[in-house]
Amino acid sequence: MGNLRYSNGYRRRRERERWRHMRADCYICHRPIDYELKAPHPYSFVVDETIALARGGTLTHDNSGPAHRWCNAIKGTHSLAWARERVAQLITQGKAPQRIAPVSAGPIRCSDWFGGGE
């Protein structure tokens, strides 16, 4: 039978694009998702199955939701209620990965190259 996660790639891609288009918040921690982040960043976007495929869930829109990669890893095959509680605990304990703001370097002026600063 193989990995159920990859048995229907078309449906999985369709669900991923549907959630990406909706720009919804993480349904586990309820915080915004930066849809521009790429894997393996812990706050990048993934689609999670509410009832895991390993536990008999299906790959449908009703059984899925947008999540951060880190929140999804904490949830694993546990229930959504358990995952929400556990993620909230880890966030309050300061054990969540740090959200590093992207560095936006301004334009470099020629005088900066030589230490002039003007």
Rosetta blueprint (number, residue, H / E / L):
1 M L
2 G L
3 N L
4 L H
5 R H
6 Y H
7 S L
8 N L
9 G H
10 Y H
11 R H
12 R H
13 R H
14 R H
15 E H
16 R H
17 E H
18 R H
19 W H
20 R H
21 H H
22 M H
23 R L
24 A L
25 D L
26 C L
27 Y L
28 I L
29 C L
30 H L
31 R L
32 P L
33 I L
34 D L
35 Y L
36 E L
37 L L
38 K L
39 A L
40 P L
41 H L
42 P L
43 Y L
44 S L
45 F E
46 V E
47 V E
48 D E
49 E E
50 T L
51 I L
52 A L
53 L H
54 A H
55 R H
56 G L
57 G L
58 T L
59 L L
60 T L
61 H H
62 D H
63 N H
64 S E
65 G E
66 P E
67 A E
68 H E
69 R H
70 W H
71 C H
72 N H
73 A H
74 I H
75 K H
76 G L
77 T L
78 H L
79 S L
80 L H
81 A H
82 W H
83 A H
84 R H
85 E H
86 R H
87 V H
88 A H
89 Q H
90 L H
91 I H
92 T H
93 Q L
94 G L
95 K L
96 A L
97 P L
98 Q L
99 R L
100 I L
101 A L
102 P L
103 V L
104 S L
105 A L
106 G L
107 P L
108 I L
109 R L
110 C H
111 S H
112 D H
113 W H
114 F L
115 G L
116 G L
117 G L
118 E L
